[in-house]
Amino acid sequence: MNYALIGCGRIAVNHIKAALNNKLNIVAVCDVLPEKMEELLAKYGLQNDASIAEHPGLQLASIATESGIHAEIALACIDAGVNVIIEKPMAMRMDDADEIIRRSEEKHVKVAACHQNRFNVAVQELRHAVEGGRFGKLSHGSIHVRWNRDRNYYDQAPWRGTWAQDGGCLMNQCIHGIDLLRWMMGDEVDEVYGVTRQQFHDYLQCGMAVVKFKNGAVGTIEGTVNVYPKNLEETLYLFGETGTVKLGGTSTNNIDVWNFADESDADAKNKGLQEATSNVYGNGHTSLFADMMDAIEHDRKPYVDAVAGRNALEMILAIYQSAATGKPVKLPLTHTASTDFTGRFDK
């Protein structure tokens, strides 16, 4: 299957590794900065066969540029009939996310949102328990993303820390955990109440939120990159009438607590489960790419489809809107964008 990577920044290595692990035919690697492109090509002994425009046999592209242009590039790929994996966030505007869904369905093109942590071993075990009804009625859940991004991180690229291209720490760093919470808690959200702060720096904010789900359960969100001196944890809790689970580690890659009323000997393997990862991105890109390839070959929806990407974006923009207005926000959310909050923290 012919593949192209668009964008050669920080996350691009994970995309190239996933493509190589899945034996994709890498026909093009693209970036507006030639040195970034050449560095990545040299690192993996690759060469560009042709530009994307010159390669009519392209079947799959992944987008790993700055967040603010994800949607524009995705729509161009869709219009060209190219299936696409879009790094998080899928878009920065609800209108763009909805258009990606609409146009991909119209063009019969597959779109996957790159929420790779859904493929973590611990996350998959939790998902099986949820789908198997082992929690009974859900009570509440929470996600805590307690990471560190210092001044040097933001100085590495001018788009970081901006409303238009980055969208703040909830959008750029905490979106994976927010996606997991919404997915595990039933996806259908009634109302969001959020608070955001810009405590130490002029390029980010931390955020807290309470989420009311339509099934009656309540969720809480804590997201920050202000933790001193390094990444601390990404922890997901889920509580039900017959089950309690805590996923921990730096990226929900471990099982810290696994308790169920119907516990069997098979549950023993999950108690204390740890999935080794080299960084907070985890190991899920390879599995996400494999699933996308299978979805294309068998004409089915990807496991993490465009609707999943839209739902994560909606949660974050609802938090921002609530924080800006001081009022709860009802979902669904429409016509809202990260740039709506430009200047909010200016003195």
C-alpha positions in Angstrom: 0.0 0.0 0.0 1.5 3.3 -1.1 1.9 5.8 1.8 3.0 9.4 2.3 3.9 11.4 5.4 2.9 15.0 5.5 4.9 16.9 8.2 8.3 16.0 9.7 8.1 17.4 13.2 8.3 15.9 16.7 5.7 13.2 16.2 6.8 12.2 12.6 9.2 9.5 13.8 6.3 7.6 15.3 4.5 7.7 11.9 7.5 6.5 10.0 8.1 3.7 12.5 4.5 2.6 12.2 4.7 2.7 8.4 7.8 0.6 8.4 6.5 -1.8 10.9 3.4 -2.3 8.7 5.6 -2.6 5.5 3.9 0.3 3.8 5.5 1.5 0.6 6.7 5.0 1.6 6.6 7.0 -1.6 6.8 10.5 -0.2 7.8 12.5 2.9 6.8 16.1 2.9 7.6 19.2 4.9 7.8 22.9 4.1 11.2 22.9 5.8 13.5 20.8 3.5 16.0 20.2 6.3 13.4 18.5 8.5 12.4 16.3 5.6 16.0 15.4 4.7 16.9 14.7 8.3 14.0 12.2 8.6 14.7 10.5 5.2 18.4 10.1 6.2 17.6 8.7 9.6 15.6 5.8 8.1 17.5 5.4 4.8 14.6 6.6 2.7 14.2 8.7 -0.4 11.3 10.5 -2.0 10.1 8.8 -5.1 7.8 11.7 -6.1 5.7 14.5 -4.7 2.2 13.6 -3.6 0.8 15.5 -6.5 2.9 13.3 -8.9 1.9 10.0 -7.3 -1.6 9.0 -8.5 -1.2 5.6 -6.8 -1.2 7.0 -3.3 -3.6 5.2 -1.0 -2.8 6.4 2.5 -1.4 9.6 3.9 -0.8 10.7 7.5 -0.8 14.3 8.6 1.7 15.3 11.3 2.0 19.0 10.7 1.2 21.8 13.2 -2.4 21.3 14.4 -3.8 24.4 12.8 -3.5 23.1 9.3 -4.6 19.5 9.9 -8.1 20.1 8.5 -7.0 21.9 5.4 -4.6 19.2 4.4 -7.0 16.4 5.3 -9.7 17.9 3.1 -7.3 18.2 0.2 -6.4 14.5 0.6 -10.0 13.5 0.9 -10.8 15.4 -2.3 -8.0 13.6 -4.0 -9.5 10.2 -2.9 -6.6 9.5 -0.5 -7.4 7.8 2.8 -5.9 9.7 5.7 -4.7 9.4 9.3 -4.9 12.8 11.1 -2.7 13.5 14.1 -4.6 15.0 17.0 -6.4 17.3 17.1 -8.3 16.4 13.9 -9.2 20.0 13.5 -9.3 23.3 15.4 -12.8 24.3 14.4 -16.1 22.3 14.8 -17.1 23.3 11.3 -13.9 21.8 9.9 -14.3 18.5 11.8 -17.9 18.2 10.6 -16.8 18.9 7.1 -14.1 16.2 7.2 -16.8 13.7 8.3 -19.3 14.9 5.7 -16.8 15.0 2.8 -15.1 11.7 3.6 -18.5 9.9 3.6 -19.4 11.6 0.3 -16.1 10.6 -1.3 -16.0 7.2 0.3 -12.6 7.9 1.9 -11.4 6.5 5.2 -10.4 8.9 7.9 -8.7 7.8 11.2 -8.1 10.2 14.1 -4.7 9.5 15.6 -5.7 8.7 19.2 -3.2 5.9 19.4 -3.6 5.4 23.2 -6.8 3.5 22.5 -4.6 0.7 21.4 -2.6 0.5 24.7 -2.8 -3.0 26.2 -4.2 -1.6 29.5 -6.8 0.6 27.6 -7.9 -2.4 25.5 -8.4 -4.5 28.6 -10.5 -1.8 30.2 -12.5 -1.4 27.0 -13.3 -5.1 26.9 -14.5 -4.8 30.5 -16.7 -1.9 29.7 -18.2 -3.5 26.7 -18.7 -6.7 28.7 -20.8 -4.9 31.2 -18.5 -5.7 34.1 -18.8 -2.3 35.8 -22.6 -2.5 36.0 -24.0 1.0 36.1 -21.3 3.5 35.7 -21.0 6.0 38.6 -18.1 8.3 37.7 -14.7 8.5 36.1 -11.8 10.9 35.8 -8.7 11.6 33.8 -5.6 13.3 35.1 -2.9 14.4 32.7 -0.1 15.8 34.7 2.8 16.5 32.4 5.6 19.0 31.9 6.4 21.2 29.0 8.9 24.0 29.7 9.9 27.2 27.9 12.4 25.3 25.8 9.6 23.1 24.3 7.6 26.1 23.2 10.6 27.9 21.9 11.4 25.0 19.5 8.6 25.9 17.1 6.7 29.2 16.7 3.3 27.6 16.3 3.4 26.0 19.8 1.4 27.8 22.5 -0.8 29.7 20.0 -4.6 29.5 19.8 -4.6 29.2 16.0 -2.0 26.4 15.6 -1.7 24.7 19.0 -4.9 25.3 21.0 -3.5 25.1 24.5 -2.4 22.2 26.6 -5.8 20.5 26.7 -5.8 20.4 22.9 -2.2 19.5 22.2 -1.2 17.4 25.1 -4.3 16.3 27.1 -6.6 15.3 24.2 -5.6 11.6 24.4 -6.8 11.3 27.9 -9.9 13.3 27.3 -10.7 11.1 24.4 -10.4 8.0 26.6 -12.6 9.4 29.3 -15.4 10.3 26.9 -15.1 6.9 25.1 -15.2 4.8 28.2 -18.0 6.8 29.8 -20.4 6.2 26.9 -19.6 9.0 24.5 -22.9 10.9 24.9 -22.4 14.1 26.8 -25.1 16.4 28.1 -23.1 19.3 29.7 -19.6 20.5 30.4 -18.4 23.0 33.0 -14.8 24.1 32.8 -12.2 26.4 34.4 -8.9 27.3 32.8 -5.9 29.2 34.1 -2.6 30.5 32.9 -0.5 30.3 36.0 3.2 30.3 35.2 3.6 31.0 31.5 2.2 33.1 28.7 1.9 30.2 26.3 -0.4 27.7 27.9 -3.2 27.1 30.4 -4.1 24.3 32.7 -7.8 23.2 32.6 -10.2 21.5 34.9 -13.8 20.3 34.0 -16.8 18.5 35.2 -18.7 16.5 32.6 -22.3 15.3 32.8 -22.9 12.2 30.7 -26.4 11.4 29.3 -26.2 8.0 31.1 -26.2 9.8 34.4 -22.5 9.3 35.1 -20.2 12.2 36.0 -16.6 12.7 34.7 -13.8 15.0 35.9 -10.9 16.3 33.8 -7.6 17.7 35.0 -5.1 18.6 32.4 -1.8 20.5 32.8 1.7 20.7 31.5 2.9 22.8 34.5 4.0 19.9 36.6 7.5 20.3 38.0 10.1 19.1 37.0 9.0 16.4 34.5 6.0 14.3 33.2 4.3 12.8 36.2 1.3 10.7 35.0 -1.7 10.2 32.8 -4.2 8.4 34.9 -7.7 7.2 34.1 -10.2 6.1 36.7 -13.5 4.3 36.1 -16.0 3.5 38.8 -19.1 1.4 38.6 -21.5 -0.5 40.9 -19.5 -3.7 40.3 -16.1 -2.6 39.2 -13.2 -0.2 39.9 -10.2 0.3 37.6 -7.3 2.7 37.6 -5.0 3.0 34.6 -1.7 4.7 35.3 1.8 5.3 34.0 2.8 8.4 32.1 0.4 7.6 29.3 -2.3 5.2 30.6 0.0 2.3 29.8 -0.3 0.5 33.2 -3.1 -1.1 35.3 -2.7 0.0 38.9 -6.1 -1.2 40.1 -8.3 -3.9 38.7 -11.3 -5.0 40.9 -14.5 -6.6 39.8 -17.3 -8.4 41.6 -17.3 -11.2 39.0 -13.5 -11.6 39.2 -12.0 -14.8 37.8 -8.6 -16.4 37.5 -8.3 -14.7 34.1 -8.2 -11.3 35.8 -4.9 -12.1 37.5 -2.9 -11.1 34.4 -4.3 -7.6 34.5 -3.3 -6.8 38.1 -0.1 -4.8 37.9 0.1 -5.0 34.1 2.7 -2.7 32.7 3.4 -1.9 29.1 6.9 -0.5 28.5 7.0 2.6 26.4 10.0 4.8 25.4 8.0 8.0 25.6 4.5 9.4 26.4 3.4 8.7 22.8 3.2 5.0 23.7 3.3 2.1 21.2 -0.1 2.6 19.6 0.8 4.2 16.3 1.8 0.8 14.8 -1.6 -0.7 15.8 -3.5 2.3 14.6 -1.8 2.1 11.2 -2.5 -1.6 10.9 -6.1 -1.1 11.7 -6.4 1.7 9.1 -4.8 -0.5 6.4 -7.3 -3.3 7.3 -10.2 -0.8 7.2 -9.1 0.3 3.7 -8.7 -3.3 2.4 -12.0 -4.5 3.9 -14.0 -1.3 3.4 -15.0 -0.7 7.0 -14.7 2.1 9.4 -11.4 2.6 11.2 -11.4 1.7 14.9 -10.7 5.3 15.7 -12.7 7.1 13.1 -13.3 10.8 12.3 -16.3 10.9 14.7 -14.0 10.0 17.5 -11.7 12.9 16.5 -14.6 15.2 16.4 -15.9 14.2 19.8 -12.5 14.8 21.5 -12.3 18.3 19.8 -15.8 19.1 21.0 -15.1 18.3 24.6 -12.1 20.6 24.7 -13.8 23.5 22.9 -16.7 23.1 25.3 -14.3 23.4 28.3 -12.8 26.5 26.8 -16.2 28.1 26.0 -17.4 27.3 29.5 -14.3 28.8 31.1 -14.6 31.9 29.0 -18.3 32.5 29.8 -18.4 31.1 33.4 -21.4 29.0 32.4 -22.0 25.3 31.7 -22.0 24.4 28.0 -24.6 22.1 26.5 -23.6 19.6 23.8 -23.6 19.2 20.8 -21.3 22.1 20.1 -21.4 23.9 16.8 -19.5 26.8 15.1 -16.8 27.0 17.8 -13.1 27.3 17.1 -9.9 27.5 19.2 -9.3 31.0 17.8 -12.5 32.2 19.4 -10.5 32.4 22.6 -7.5 34.4 21.3 -6.5 37.1 23.7 -8.4 35.7 26.6 -5.4 35.7 28.9 -3.9 38.9 27.6 -3.5 41.5 30.4 
